[in-house]
Amino acid sequence: MALSLGGLTAYTKQLVKPLLTSAVFDAKTQQMIMSGGIVIPNVKSSVAIPLLDTDAVFAAQSCSFDASGTTTFTQRTITVGKIKVEEKICPKDLEAYFTQEALKAGSTYEDFGNSDFQKVFLEKKNARIAAQLETAIWQGDATGATANTNKFDGLQKLIAAGSPVDANVSGFTGITGSAVATVTQSNVIACTEGIYKAIPVAVLAKGDVKIFVGDDWFRLLIMAYRALNLFAYNPQDAKADRSFVLPGTNIEIVAVNGLNTTGDAYAISLSNMAIAVDLVDEENSYKMWYSEDNNDVRYRVEFKIGVNVAFTTECVKFISAI
């Protein structure tokens, strides 16, 4: 809406450069789908993912033509969220604080301070948008009340509405009794390996299956494997992008911030994941201008985005708390 300066005190000579900002994370899941999944551009509202399935029925050879088998066409729909982020900034509000160092000389400001100051603002704004998109891609609910997650349905809701394989059963985890209510360091290996066991063989053969977990699950898993002191495997070799290969398999465990605090995890092949946009990277195409009519600086970015999976039956879910 506007500048919030309540955390500052009246001006004392301070350095405005470098301007430090708090940490945010990027839209990691979005990047992975864009690089290895289904990307559908030029979507203004919704789009159908056309799906084809066919069988092959063997018949004995003969002199006649004996038709058998069926080819089926279905579709999955992606409905994009139409999102905008706007902010208006009155540079005069910066005069009473150390931020005055970023302002140009004179009482009329036609920009948002010097280039370094503006660069930090734009980079942080773009990073914040990416962070919120990461959460929405997984936790989005178009019927919800939270502004940052109610613009389109996320993967959790979309997969749950289909027919995914449930890995939170003793047949996969080996944990007897009821389903695992809370993932802990003592059971996280069994839970993760249960997800691996639940992946359909045909899906496993695709070679691009990832097990997506939150960073909290990922940390528990690293600590649990480290405690086992496996001589042939060092979980501390995890990649800088917060991923590592499940020991004895070729399946990568990927930590995504969109699943943080949920306790849920999913095994999905990248080629089964789809993202629809109006324009690729549109969320990074911002406008920032000085409005003479309003005597302030304005920021705006608008974009469309939506996600889905092609086949929920090829997804594995593990629903719990953490």
Disulfide bonds with the S-S distance in Angstrom:
none
